[in-house]
Amino acid sequence: MTKITITLQPLRGNQFVFSSGDMLIAISLGKGLKATDSYTVTLYDEQLTLLGEARTENNAIERNRRTLKVTFSGYNVWLPGNYFILLRNSTGNILRFNFQMDEDGRIAVEKPVSCPRMSDEDVLSGYLCNHIRYWTLLSRKPGARQFKRWVVNRVKRNLLNEVRQAHSLKKLEFCNNLLIDWNASGSSGHTVTLMCALAEVEGHFRTANCESFYDTTNSRDPYEELNELFDGAVSHDDIFSPEFSEVKRRIYKFSGISVLLETNGRVIMKKVLAHLRKPENTAVFSGTSQEIDTLLEQYPSLRCMFPAGNRLVLEPYTKQDLIYSFFQSAAQANLSFSPEASEKACRMLSDAYDNGVAGNWGADEISRYVEEHLKPLHARNAICAIGGGQEERLSVEVRPEDIDDSCFRRQDSPYSRAIEELQAMVGLGEIKQSIVTLSNRTRFFVERRQLGLSSTDHAVYHTILTGNPGTGKTTVARLLGRIYHSLGLLSKGEVVCVDRKRIIGRYIGDTEENMRMILREARGNVLFIDEAYTLYTAGDEKDFGRHAVECLLDVLSMKNPDMLVVFAGYQKEMDALMSVNQGLVGRFPYKFNFPDYTADELMQIAEGMLAADKYELTQEARALLLESICKAVGAQSERFANARWVEQFVCNGIIPALADRVSSTPHVLEPSVYQRIEASDVQNASGRFNACSIELRRHHAIGFCA
């Protein structure tokens, strides 16, 4: 019986797992396997990640009588988990050895299993290893488990057709068109890698961004780039080249498919479909789940071109994906790790994943951590060491002290930090509680999905924020973006702020084009429309604002748009907008009204601003500042700017007065002089800077009452 012995040899020290090193594999050939045969040995983890491949033909396998010896270096690091080794000889006999590795580096090997022809193991050790370049890239893509399974099944179908042809049977034609759903946290890089793998298996591929298919500046032919894409799709040389026994397929990968949902999209789609219906062409559409769903609804004829099994989803990172991606990102930043640092990083990421802190992390978050935390801290420590005369520190890898694990702790996760900042805002008690409850419900469903439980959460999160200027609406919108991004509802979580001036155009068609550009920019983010009531003028058919509302309604009707639309403005005008435009009613299930700040709350805001820059108020100055705030609040008009009033009063009134006083009197250069704010500074600010005049003009849409 064939037996296998597996041992780990770490690069340094005694750390076996969570560290790089060599895996030594010795295979004693049993009965029926010739020592003189050609052999291939491949190593995979349970996610079909190719960790190593060796062949006797290239002397990567050492022969010692009836024993084969192979050494595989760790792909990034060795992790606890399940693995399998495939032993294949030149006649196609395949043995599979499953083994498990625990956290102490102990390896338990199961008895070998013989694998039949055209099994997964046959494909993984045979055909795909003959196309090793792109298969290796694809197998190591995080979140690409469905992609890998599809490629394995695709190869099986190819092999089936080879057998059918050998028996003089016609080929079975399978639909190879694909829909790639990269959701909110995905990356189109997976699609390109898959296309490369398919190109080597199937044919040539071309990539195209649908946003470039219609160029308004090209008066001769606005669809020129689209037409060029398909020119020469199958040439005379392709058909009669001696390299090919049949027409070489063309694989087209389309991104930016949201354009196909717009007015000009129908013309584009008509041209695309005319070519994609040709049997020699294969189409791959890549986009968010909402874009793909809407595309299929708008073009029902596409459904027959994309069977259910041909829709692939970029899945959330597993723990292994998270760790592998971390070391990949670090390697791209020219960072290597000591065994101790490698272990710390692995355990940090493993614990963060188990605790739910990094459950929604993807390539962007990992890259950001490397750039913002790991690399700067490593560089700082290296610079300090060199400054201390230890220049050899420059060539040493990342050490444990270079790894900051604070952002991986549950209490310091992006979600918890955003919630903490929300709670730290002055006032807004009811709004804070409502947002926390909404966030808890969303996180509840996210964690249910992580546990494999059914979660039919089709909630809509678009929100209306009403209130006077300076009451915290924009700040809350930014926090909502960060909260929803940390929960996986938004792919980016930034805030795109627009108003009527940016949206409404001067000529016919300008408004729609402006909205298309804004919506593209807002994809994955919060679209914050300030004074949204100015977009719509009741009864005025000449107002282009209605076209902007129509464009917005398309987004607001989507189930998972990867966008949060926030309308902001005065309460009275926003109520009027909702009452005259029934299409908007029900699209915004959440409405938060921001009350004006009280004098005490504005005082808290002022003191917080001063404390942030280490200014100190004397008792007299504090009393005078509170008095000034009370006067301003008592005399406020409907245009009173609340927190913005305080910010302007402090920054443009008190601080300049302090600077004048310090500069005009002899003083010793010491911190207290530049920190202490006296009553005279506040008094001068009140006299020289008329803060009560800091009011914002209210803009009214035509047809609305003041």
C-alpha positions as CSV (number, residue, x, y, z in Angstrom):
1,M,0.0,0.0,0.0
2,T,1.2,3.5,-0.8
3,K,2.1,5.4,2.3
4,I,3.0,9.1,2.8
5,T,4.9,10.9,5.5
6,I,4.6,14.6,6.0
7,T,6.8,16.8,8.2
8,L,7.2,20.6,8.5
9,Q,10.5,22.3,8.7
10,P,10.2,25.9,9.7
11,L,12.7,28.4,8.4
12,R,13.8,29.4,11.9
13,G,12.9,28.4,15.4
14,N,10.4,25.8,16.4
15,Q,7.3,27.5,15.1
16,F,5.5,25.1,12.6
17,V,2.2,26.8,11.9
18,F,1.5,30.5,11.4
19,S,5.0,30.7,9.8
20,S,6.7,30.2,6.5
21,G,8.8,27.1,6.0
22,D,9.2,23.9,4.1
23,M,6.8,20.9,4.0
24,L,8.7,17.7,3.4
25,I,6.7,14.9,1.8
26,A,7.9,11.4,1.4
27,I,5.7,8.9,-0.6
28,S,6.5,5.2,-0.4
29,L,5.1,3.7,-3.6
30,G,2.9,0.7,-3.1
31,K,1.9,-2.2,-5.3
32,G,0.9,-1.2,-8.9
33,L,3.0,2.0,-9.0
34,K,6.3,1.8,-10.8
35,A,9.3,3.7,-9.5
36,T,10.3,4.5,-13.1
37,D,7.0,6.2,-14.0
38,S,6.5,9.9,-14.4
39,Y,4.7,11.4,-11.4
40,T,3.0,14.7,-10.5
41,V,2.5,15.7,-6.9
42,T,0.1,18.6,-6.1
43,L,-0.8,20.1,-2.8
44,Y,-4.2,21.9,-2.1
45,D,-6.0,23.2,0.8
46,E,-9.8,22.6,1.3
47,Q,-10.6,25.8,-0.6
48,L,-8.8,24.5,-3.7
49,T,-5.9,26.8,-3.3
50,L,-2.9,25.4,-5.1
51,L,0.0,25.4,-2.6
52,G,2.5,23.5,-4.6
53,E,3.1,21.4,-7.7
54,A,6.1,19.2,-8.6
55,R,6.9,16.8,-11.4
56,T,9.6,14.2,-12.0
57,E,10.1,15.6,-15.5
58,N,11.6,18.8,-14.2
59,N,13.5,17.1,-11.3
60,A,11.3,18.7,-8.7
61,I,10.6,15.2,-7.3
62,E,13.5,13.3,-5.8
63,R,13.6,9.6,-6.4
64,N,15.1,7.2,-4.0
65,R,14.3,3.6,-5.1
66,R,10.6,3.3,-4.4
67,T,10.3,6.6,-2.5
68,L,9.4,10.0,-3.9
69,K,10.4,13.0,-2.0
70,V,9.0,16.5,-2.5
71,T,9.6,19.8,-0.7
72,F,7.0,22.5,-0.8
73,S,7.6,26.0,0.5
74,G,4.7,27.5,2.4
75,Y,2.4,29.8,0.4
76,N,2.7,32.8,2.7
77,V,2.3,30.8,5.9
78,W,1.2,27.4,7.0
79,L,-2.2,27.5,8.7
80,P,-4.1,25.0,10.7
81,G,-6.8,23.2,8.6
82,N,-7.5,20.5,6.1
83,Y,-5.3,19.8,3.1
84,F,-4.9,17.1,0.5
85,I,-2.1,15.8,-1.8
86,L,-2.7,14.3,-5.2
87,L,-0.3,11.7,-6.6
88,R,-0.7,11.1,-10.3
89,N,1.4,8.9,-12.6
90,S,1.8,9.0,-16.4
91,T,-1.0,6.5,-16.9
92,G,-3.5,8.7,-15.1
93,N,-3.8,6.8,-11.8
94,I,-4.5,9.2,-9.0
95,L,-4.3,8.8,-5.2
96,R,-5.6,11.4,-2.8
97,F,-4.1,11.8,0.6
98,N,-6.2,13.9,3.0
99,F,-4.5,15.3,6.1
100,Q,-5.2,17.8,8.9
101,M,-2.8,20.2,10.6
102,D,-3.5,21.4,14.1
103,E,-2.2,24.6,15.8
104,D,0.8,22.8,17.2
105,G,2.0,21.7,13.8
106,R,0.9,18.0,14.3
107,I,-0.2,16.4,11.1
108,A,-2.7,13.5,10.8
109,V,-2.8,11.7,7.5
110,E,-5.7,9.6,6.4
111,K,-5.6,6.5,4.2
112,P,-5.1,7.2,0.5
113,V,-8.2,7.1,-1.8
114,S,-8.1,6.1,-5.4
115,C,-9.8,8.7,-7.7
116,P,-11.5,7.9,-11.0
117,R,-11.1,9.5,-14.4
118,M,-12.8,12.8,-14.8
119,S,-13.1,13.3,-11.1
120,D,-12.3,16.7,-9.4
121,E,-8.9,15.2,-8.5
122,D,-8.3,14.2,-12.2
123,V,-8.9,17.8,-13.3
124,L,-6.9,19.4,-10.4
125,S,-3.9,17.2,-10.9
126,G,-4.0,16.9,-14.7
127,Y,-5.6,19.4,-17.0
128,L,-5.4,22.4,-14.8
129,C,-1.8,21.7,-13.9
130,N,-1.0,21.7,-17.6
131,H,-2.4,25.3,-17.6
132,I,-0.6,26.0,-14.3
133,R,0.1,29.8,-14.8
134,Y,-3.5,31.1,-14.7
135,W,-4.8,28.3,-12.6
136,T,-2.3,29.2,-9.8
137,L,-3.4,32.8,-10.0
138,L,-7.1,32.0,-9.8
139,S,-6.7,29.4,-7.1
140,R,-5.1,31.9,-4.9
141,K,-7.7,34.7,-5.4
142,P,-9.5,35.3,-2.0
143,G,-13.2,34.8,-2.2
144,A,-13.1,32.9,-5.5
145,R,-14.4,29.5,-4.4
146,Q,-17.3,29.6,-6.8
147,F,-15.0,30.7,-9.6
148,K,-12.7,27.7,-9.0
149,R,-15.6,25.2,-8.9
150,W,-17.0,26.6,-12.1
151,V,-13.6,26.2,-13.9
152,V,-13.3,22.6,-12.7
153,N,-16.7,21.7,-14.0
154,R,-16.0,23.5,-17.2
155,V,-12.9,21.4,-17.8
156,K,-14.9,18.2,-17.1
157,R,-17.3,19.2,-19.8
158,N,-14.4,19.7,-22.2
159,L,-13.1,16.3,-21.3
160,L,-16.5,14.8,-21.8
161,N,-16.7,16.2,-25.3
162,E,-13.3,14.8,-26.1
163,V,-14.6,11.3,-25.2
164,R,-17.7,11.9,-27.3
165,Q,-15.6,12.9,-30.3
166,A,-13.5,9.8,-29.8
167,H,-16.7,7.7,-30.1
168,S,-17.8,9.7,-33.2
169,L,-20.5,11.5,-31.2
170,K,-21.3,15.2,-31.7
171,K,-20.2,17.7,-29.1
172,L,-22.6,18.8,-26.3
173,E,-22.8,22.6,-26.5
174,F,-22.7,24.2,-23.1
175,C,-23.5,27.9,-22.4
176,N,-20.3,29.6,-21.3
177,N,-21.7,33.1,-20.8
178,L,-21.1,34.3,-17.2
179,L,-22.5,36.8,-14.8
180,I,-20.0,37.8,-12.3
181,D,-21.6,39.2,-9.1
182,W,-18.8,40.9,-7.1
183,N,-21.3,42.4,-4.6
184,A,-20.3,45.4,-2.5
185,S,-16.9,44.2,-1.3
186,G,-15.6,42.5,-4.4
187,S,-13.0,43.2,-7.0
188,S,-13.1,43.0,-10.8
189,G,-9.6,41.6,-10.7
190,H,-11.1,38.2,-10.0
191,T,-13.0,38.4,-13.2
192,V,-9.9,39.3,-15.2
193,T,-8.0,36.4,-13.7
194,L,-10.9,34.0,-14.5
195,M,-10.9,35.3,-18.0
196,C,-7.1,34.6,-18.3
197,A,-7.7,31.1,-17.1
198,L,-10.6,30.6,-19.6
199,A,-8.6,32.1,-22.4
200,E,-5.9,29.5,-21.9
201,V,-8.5,26.8,-21.8
202,E,-11.0,28.2,-24.3
203,G,-9.8,31.1,-26.5
204,H,-8.8,34.8,-26.5
205,F,-10.5,37.4,-24.4
206,R,-11.1,41.1,-24.5
207,T,-12.1,43.5,-21.8
208,A,-14.4,46.5,-22.3
209,N,-15.9,49.1,-20.0
210,C,-19.5,49.9,-21.2
211,E,-19.1,53.5,-20.0
212,S,-16.8,54.1,-23.0
213,F,-19.2,52.8,-25.6
214,Y,-21.0,56.1,-26.1
215,D,-18.9,59.2,-26.6
216,T,-20.9,62.4,-27.1
217,T,-17.8,64.3,-28.2
218,N,-17.4,62.0,-31.2
219,S,-19.6,63.6,-33.8
220,R,-18.6,61.2,-36.5
221,D,-19.5,58.0,-34.7
222,P,-20.4,58.2,-30.9
223,Y,-20.4,54.4,-30.9
224,E,-16.9,54.0,-32.5
225,E,-15.3,52.2,-29.6
226,L,-18.1,49.7,-29.4
227,N,-17.9,49.0,-33.1
228,E,-14.1,48.6,-32.8
229,L,-14.5,46.0,-30.0
230,F,-16.1,43.5,-32.3
231,D,-14.2,44.3,-35.5
232,G,-12.3,41.2,-36.6
233,A,-13.8,39.2,-33.8
234,V,-13.2,36.1,-35.9
235,S,-10.7,36.7,-38.6
236,H,-9.7,34.6,-41.7
237,D,-6.4,33.8,-40.0
238,D,-8.2,32.6,-36.9
239,I,-10.2,30.1,-38.9
240,F,-7.4,28.7,-41.0
241,S,-4.5,29.0,-38.7
242,P,-2.7,25.6,-38.4
243,E,-2.6,26.1,-34.6
244,F,-6.3,25.6,-34.3
245,S,-8.5,22.8,-35.4
246,E,-11.6,24.9,-35.0
247,V,-12.6,28.6,-34.8
248,K,-10.9,30.1,-31.8
249,R,-13.5,31.6,-29.4
250,R,-13.6,35.2,-28.3
251,I,-14.4,35.9,-24.7
252,Y,-15.7,39.4,-24.0
253,K,-15.7,40.7,-20.4
254,F,-17.9,43.8,-19.8
255,S,-17.7,46.0,-16.8
256,G,-19.5,49.3,-16.1
257,I,-22.8,47.6,-16.9
258,S,-24.9,50.3,-15.2
259,V,-24.6,52.2,-18.4
260,L,-26.7,49.5,-20.1
261,L,-29.6,50.5,-17.9
262,E,-29.7,54.1,-19.1
263,T,-31.3,55.6,-22.3
264,N,-28.4,55.0,-24.6
265,G,-27.9,51.5,-23.1
266,R,-30.6,50.0,-25.4
267,V,-28.7,51.0,-28.5
268,I,-25.5,49.6,-27.0
269,M,-27.2,46.4,-25.9
270,K,-28.7,45.8,-29.3
271,K,-25.2,45.9,-30.9
272,V,-23.7,43.7,-28.1
273,L,-26.4,41.1,-28.4
274,A,-26.0,40.9,-32.2
275,H,-22.4,39.6,-31.7
276,L,-22.9,37.6,-28.5
277,R,-25.5,35.4,-30.1
278,K,-22.8,34.0,-32.4
279,P,-21.7,30.6,-31.2
280,E,-18.0,31.5,-31.3
281,N,-18.4,34.3,-28.8
282,T,-18.7,34.2,-25.0
283,A,-19.9,37.0,-22.8
284,V,-19.0,37.9,-19.2
285,F,-20.9,40.7,-17.5
286,S,-19.4,41.9,-14.2
287,G,-21.2,44.1,-11.8
288,T,-23.0,44.4,-8.4
289,S,-25.9,42.1,-7.6
290,Q,-28.3,45.0,-8.1
291,E,-26.9,45.9,-11.5
292,I,-27.1,42.3,-12.7
293,D,-30.7,41.9,-11.4
294,T,-31.8,45.1,-13.0
295,L,-30.0,44.1,-16.3
296,L,-31.9,40.8,-16.4
297,E,-35.2,42.6,-15.7
298,Q,-34.7,45.2,-18.3
299,Y,-33.5,42.7,-20.9
300,P,-35.4,39.5,-20.3
301,S,-33.9,37.9,-23.5
302,L,-30.6,37.7,-21.6
303,R,-32.0,35.1,-19.2
304,C,-31.7,32.3,-21.8
305,M,-28.1,33.3,-22.4
306,F,-27.1,33.0,-18.7
307,P,-28.3,29.8,-17.0
308,A,-28.6,29.9,-13.2
309,G,-25.4,28.0,-12.7
310,N,-23.5,30.6,-14.8
311,R,-23.9,33.3,-12.2
312,L,-20.8,33.4,-10.0
313,V,-20.6,35.4,-6.8
314,L,-17.5,36.7,-5.2
315,E,-17.9,35.4,-1.7
316,P,-16.9,37.0,1.6
317,Y,-13.3,36.3,2.7
318,T,-12.8,33.2,4.8
319,K,-10.3,33.3,7.7
320,Q,-7.7,31.7,5.3
321,D,-8.5,34.3,2.6
322,L,-8.0,37.1,5.1
323,I,-4.6,35.8,6.3
324,Y,-3.4,35.0,2.8
325,S,-4.5,38.4,1.5
326,F,-2.7,40.1,4.3
327,F,0.6,38.5,3.5
328,Q,0.1,39.2,-0.2
329,S,-0.5,42.8,0.4
330,A,2.6,43.0,2.8
331,A,4.7,41.3,0.1
332,Q,3.6,43.9,-2.4
333,A,4.8,46.5,0.0
334,N,8.3,44.8,0.2
335,L,7.7,43.6,3.7
336,S,8.7,40.2,5.1
337,F,8.1,38.8,8.5
338,S,10.1,37.2,11.3
339,P,8.5,33.9,12.5
340,E,7.4,35.6,15.7
341,A,5.8,38.5,13.7
342,S,4.2,36.0,11.4
343,E,2.6,34.1,14.3
344,K,1.4,37.4,15.9
345,A,-0.2,38.6,12.6
346,C,-1.9,35.2,12.0
347,R,-3.3,34.9,15.5
348,M,-4.4,38.6,15.4
349,L,-6.3,38.1,12.1
350,S,-7.7,34.7,13.2
351,D,-9.0,36.2,16.5
352,A,-10.4,39.2,14.7
353,Y,-12.3,37.0,12.2
354,D,-13.7,34.8,15.0
355,N,-14.8,37.8,17.0
356,G,-16.6,39.4,14.0
357,V,-14.3,42.4,13.8
358,A,-12.9,41.6,10.4
359,G,-15.8,39.5,9.1
360,N,-16.5,42.0,6.3
361,W,-12.9,42.9,5.5
362,G,-11.7,42.6,1.9
363,A,-8.7,43.6,-0.1
364,D,-9.3,47.3,0.4
365,E,-9.4,47.1,4.2
366,I,-6.3,44.9,4.3
367,S,-4.3,47.1,2.0
368,R,-5.4,50.1,4.0
369,Y,-4.1,48.4,7.2
370,V,-0.8,47.7,5.6
371,E,-0.4,51.2,4.3
372,E,-1.7,53.1,7.3
373,H,-0.5,50.9,10.2
374,L,2.0,48.2,9.4
375,K,4.3,50.0,7.0
376,P,4.5,53.3,9.0
377,L,5.1,51.6,12.3
378,H,7.7,49.3,10.9
379,A,9.5,52.3,9.2
380,R,9.4,54.3,12.4
381,N,10.9,51.5,14.5
382,A,13.6,50.9,11.8
383,I,14.4,54.6,11.7
384,C,14.8,54.8,15.5
385,A,17.0,51.7,15.4
386,I,19.3,53.2,12.7
387,G,19.4,56.5,14.6
388,G,20.6,54.5,17.6
389,G,23.5,53.1,15.6
390,Q,21.8,49.8,14.7
391,E,21.8,50.0,10.9
392,E,21.5,46.2,10.6
393,R,17.9,46.7,11.7
394,L,17.2,47.9,8.2
395,S,17.5,44.4,6.7
396,V,15.5,42.7,9.3
397,E,11.9,41.6,8.7
398,V,8.8,42.9,10.4
399,R,9.0,42.2,14.1
400,P,6.1,41.7,16.5
401,E,6.4,45.2,17.9
402,D,5.8,46.6,14.4
403,I,2.3,45.1,14.3
404,D,-0.4,47.2,15.9
405,D,-3.4,45.0,16.7
406,S,-5.5,47.8,18.3
407,C,-7.8,48.2,15.3
408,F,-8.6,44.5,15.3
409,R,-10.0,44.5,18.8
410,R,-13.8,44.3,18.9
411,Q,-14.1,47.5,21.0
412,D,-12.0,49.3,18.4
413,S,-13.5,48.0,15.2
414,P,-14.5,50.4,12.4
415,Y,-18.1,49.8,13.4
416,S,-17.5,50.5,17.1
417,R,-15.4,53.6,16.4
418,A,-18.2,55.0,14.2
419,I,-20.8,54.3,16.9
420,E,-18.6,55.8,19.6
421,E,-18.2,59.0,17.5
422,L,-22.0,59.1,17.0
423,Q,-22.6,58.8,20.8
424,A,-19.9,61.5,21.4
425,M,-21.9,64.0,19.5
426,V,-23.6,66.7,21.6
427,G,-27.4,66.2,22.0
428,L,-29.4,64.3,19.4
429,G,-30.5,61.7,21.9
430,E,-33.4,60.2,20.0
431,I,-31.6,60.2,16.7
432,K,-28.6,58.4,18.2
433,Q,-30.8,55.7,19.7
434,S,-32.7,55.2,16.4
435,I,-29.5,54.8,14.4
436,V,-28.0,52.4,17.0
437,T,-31.2,50.3,16.8
438,L,-31.1,50.3,13.0
439,S,-27.4,49.4,13.0
440,N,-27.9,46.6,15.5
441,R,-30.6,45.1,13.3
442,T,-28.4,45.2,10.3
443,R,-25.5,43.7,12.1
444,F,-27.8,41.0,13.5
445,F,-28.7,39.9,9.9
446,V,-25.0,40.1,8.8
447,E,-23.9,37.8,11.6
448,R,-26.8,35.4,10.9
449,R,-25.6,35.1,7.4
450,Q,-22.0,34.5,8.6
451,L,-23.4,31.6,10.7
452,G,-25.2,30.1,7.6
453,L,-28.7,31.0,8.9
454,S,-31.5,32.3,6.6
455,S,-31.7,36.1,6.6
456,T,-34.2,37.7,4.3
457,D,-33.4,41.3,5.1
458,H,-34.6,43.4,2.2
459,A,-34.8,46.6,4.2
460,V,-34.4,50.0,2.4
461,Y,-32.1,52.4,4.2
462,H,-32.5,55.7,2.4
463,T,-33.0,58.5,4.9
464,I,-34.3,62.1,5.2
465,L,-32.5,64.4,7.6
466,T,-34.3,67.7,8.4
467,G,-33.3,70.6,10.5
468,N,-31.6,74.0,10.4
469,P,-28.0,74.4,9.4
470,G,-25.3,73.4,11.8
471,T,-27.4,70.8,13.6
472,G,-25.2,67.8,12.6
473,K,-26.9,66.4,9.5
474,T,-23.8,66.1,7.4
475,T,-21.8,64.7,10.3
476,V,-24.4,62.0,10.9
477,A,-24.5,61.2,7.2
478,R,-20.8,60.6,7.2
479,L,-21.1,58.3,10.2
480,L,-23.9,56.4,8.5
481,G,-21.6,55.8,5.6
482,R,-18.9,54.4,7.9
483,I,-21.4,52.3,9.8
484,Y,-23.0,50.8,6.7
485,H,-19.6,50.2,5.1
486,S,-18.4,48.3,8.2
487,L,-21.5,46.2,8.0
488,G,-21.0,45.4,4.3
489,L,-24.0,47.4,3.0
490,L,-21.8,49.9,1.2
491,S,-18.6,49.1,-0.7
492,K,-16.8,52.4,0.1
493,G,-18.8,54.4,2.7
494,E,-17.7,57.9,1.7
495,V,-20.1,60.8,1.4
496,V,-20.7,62.5,-2.0
497,C,-22.3,65.9,-1.3
498,V,-24.3,67.6,-4.0
499,D,-27.0,70.3,-4.4
500,R,-29.2,71.7,-7.1
501,K,-26.4,73.8,-8.6
502,R,-24.3,70.7,-9.3
503,I,-27.3,68.6,-10.5
504,I,-29.4,70.9,-12.7
505,G,-28.0,71.6,-16.2
506,R,-28.7,74.6,-18.5
507,Y,-29.7,72.7,-21.6
508,I,-31.9,69.7,-22.4
509,G,-30.1,66.5,-21.5
510,D,-27.5,68.2,-19.2
511,T,-29.4,67.2,-16.0
512,E,-29.6,63.6,-16.9
513,E,-25.9,63.5,-17.8
514,N,-25.0,65.2,-14.5
515,M,-27.1,62.7,-12.6
516,R,-25.5,59.8,-14.4
517,M,-22.0,61.1,-13.4
518,I,-23.1,61.8,-9.8
519,L,-24.7,58.3,-9.5
520,R,-21.5,56.7,-10.8
521,E,-19.4,58.7,-8.3
522,A,-21.9,57.8,-5.5
523,R,-21.8,54.0,-6.2
524,G,-20.8,52.4,-2.9
525,N,-21.1,55.7,-1.0
526,V,-23.7,58.0,0.6
527,L,-25.3,60.4,-1.8
528,F,-26.0,63.5,0.3
529,I,-28.3,65.9,-1.5
530,D,-28.5,69.2,0.5
531,E,-31.6,71.2,0.2
532,A,-33.2,68.4,-1.8
533,Y,-36.5,70.2,-1.9
534,T,-35.1,72.6,-4.5
535,L,-34.9,69.8,-7.0
536,Y,-38.6,69.7,-7.7
537,T,-40.9,72.5,-8.6
538,A,-44.5,71.5,-8.4
539,G,-46.4,72.2,-11.7
540,D,-43.4,73.6,-13.6
541,E,-42.9,71.3,-16.6
542,K,-40.0,73.4,-17.7
543,D,-37.9,72.8,-14.6
544,F,-35.2,70.3,-15.4
545,G,-35.2,69.3,-11.7
546,R,-37.9,66.7,-12.4
547,H,-35.5,64.8,-14.6
548,A,-33.1,64.6,-11.7
549,V,-35.9,63.2,-9.5
550,E,-36.7,60.6,-12.2
551,C,-33.1,59.4,-12.3
552,L,-33.1,59.2,-8.5
553,L,-36.3,57.1,-8.5
554,D,-34.5,54.4,-10.5
555,V,-31.9,54.1,-7.7
556,L,-34.4,54.4,-4.9
557,S,-36.5,51.5,-6.3
558,M,-33.5,49.1,-6.3
559,K,-33.3,46.5,-3.5
560,N,-29.5,46.5,-3.0
561,P,-28.2,49.6,-4.8
562,D,-24.9,49.8,-3.0
563,M,-25.8,53.4,-2.3
564,L,-27.4,55.3,0.5
565,V,-29.4,58.3,-0.6
566,V,-29.8,61.0,2.0
567,F,-32.1,64.0,1.5
568,A,-31.3,67.0,3.8
569,G,-33.0,70.3,4.3
570,Y,-35.5,72.3,6.3
571,Q,-38.3,70.3,7.7
572,K,-41.2,72.4,6.3
573,E,-39.8,72.3,2.7
574,M,-39.0,68.6,2.9
575,D,-42.5,67.8,4.1
576,A,-43.8,69.8,1.1
577,L,-41.6,67.9,-1.3
578,M,-42.9,64.5,0.0
579,S,-46.5,65.7,-0.3
580,V,-46.3,66.9,-3.9
581,N,-44.2,64.0,-5.3
582,Q,-45.9,60.7,-4.5
583,G,-43.1,58.8,-6.2
584,L,-40.8,59.7,-3.3
585,V,-43.2,58.6,-0.6
586,G,-42.2,55.3,0.8
587,R,-38.7,55.4,-0.7
588,F,-37.3,57.0,2.5
589,P,-38.4,54.9,5.5
590,Y,-36.2,56.8,7.9
591,K,-36.7,60.4,8.8
592,F,-34.6,62.1,11.5
593,N,-35.4,65.7,12.6
594,F,-32.4,67.6,14.1
595,P,-33.5,70.1,16.7
596,D,-31.6,73.4,17.2
597,Y,-29.0,73.2,19.9
598,T,-29.6,74.7,23.3
599,A,-27.2,77.2,24.8
600,D,-25.7,74.5,27.1
601,E,-25.2,72.2,24.1
602,L,-23.5,74.9,22.1
603,M,-21.3,75.6,25.1
604,Q,-20.3,71.9,25.1
605,I,-19.4,72.1,21.4
606,A,-17.3,75.2,21.9
607,E,-15.4,73.7,24.9
608,G,-14.8,70.5,22.9
609,M,-13.3,72.5,20.0
610,L,-11.0,74.4,22.3
611,A,-10.0,71.3,24.2
612,A,-9.1,69.5,21.0
613,D,-6.4,72.1,20.3
614,K,-5.4,72.3,24.0
615,Y,-6.8,75.7,24.7
616,E,-7.8,76.5,28.3
617,L,-10.6,78.9,29.3
618,T,-10.2,80.9,32.5
619,Q,-13.2,81.0,34.8
620,E,-14.1,84.5,33.7
621,A,-13.7,83.7,30.0
622,R,-15.9,80.6,30.3
623,A,-18.6,82.6,32.0
624,L,-18.4,85.3,29.3
625,L,-18.5,82.7,26.5
626,L,-21.6,81.1,27.9
627,E,-23.2,84.5,28.2
628,S,-22.4,85.3,24.6
629,I,-23.9,82.0,23.5
630,C,-27.0,82.6,25.5
631,K,-27.5,86.0,23.9
632,A,-27.0,84.6,20.4
633,V,-29.5,81.7,21.0
634,G,-32.0,84.1,22.5
635,A,-31.8,86.4,19.5
636,Q,-31.5,83.7,16.8
637,S,-33.6,83.9,13.6
638,E,-34.8,81.0,11.6
639,R,-31.5,81.1,9.7
640,F,-29.4,80.7,12.9
641,A,-26.4,78.4,12.0
642,N,-26.2,76.5,15.4
643,A,-22.8,74.6,15.6
644,R,-21.5,76.5,12.6
645,W,-22.1,79.7,14.5
646,V,-20.0,78.4,17.4
647,E,-17.3,77.2,15.1
648,Q,-17.1,80.6,13.4
649,F,-17.2,82.5,16.7
650,V,-14.3,80.4,18.2
651,C,-12.1,80.2,15.1
652,N,-12.7,83.6,13.6
653,G,-13.4,85.5,16.8
654,I,-11.8,84.2,20.0
655,I,-8.6,82.7,18.5
656,P,-7.7,85.8,16.5
657,A,-8.3,87.9,19.6
658,L,-6.0,85.7,21.6
659,A,-3.3,85.9,18.9
660,D,-3.6,89.7,18.9
661,R,-3.2,89.9,22.7
662,V,-0.2,87.6,22.8
663,S,1.5,89.3,19.9
664,S,1.1,92.8,21.3
665,T,2.5,92.2,24.8
666,P,5.9,91.0,26.0
667,H,5.9,87.4,27.0
668,V,8.0,84.3,27.6
669,L,7.8,81.6,25.0
670,E,6.0,79.0,27.0
671,P,2.9,76.8,26.3
672,S,0.6,78.3,28.9
673,V,0.7,81.7,27.2
674,Y,-0.5,80.2,23.9
675,Q,-3.1,78.1,25.6
676,R,-4.9,80.4,28.1
677,I,-8.0,82.2,26.8
678,E,-8.9,85.2,29.0
679,A,-12.2,87.1,29.3
680,S,-10.8,89.9,27.3
681,D,-10.3,87.6,24.3
682,V,-14.0,86.6,24.4
683,Q,-15.0,90.2,24.9
684,N,-12.9,91.4,22.0
685,A,-14.3,88.6,19.8
686,S,-17.9,89.7,20.6
687,G,-17.1,93.3,19.9
688,R,-15.0,92.9,16.7
689,F,-16.7,89.8,15.3
690,N,-20.5,90.0,15.0
691,A,-21.1,86.3,15.4
692,C,-24.9,86.8,15.6
693,S,-24.8,87.7,11.9
694,I,-23.5,84.2,10.9
695,E,-26.7,83.0,9.4
696,L,-27.2,80.9,6.3
697,R,-29.6,81.9,3.6
698,R,-32.5,79.6,3.0
699,H,-33.1,78.6,-0.5
700,H,-36.7,78.0,-1.6
701,A,-37.8,76.0,-4.6
702,I,-40.4,77.8,-6.8
703,G,-43.9,77.0,-5.6
704,F,-43.0,76.4,-2.0
705,C,-44.0,78.7,0.8
706,A,-41.5,80.3,3.1
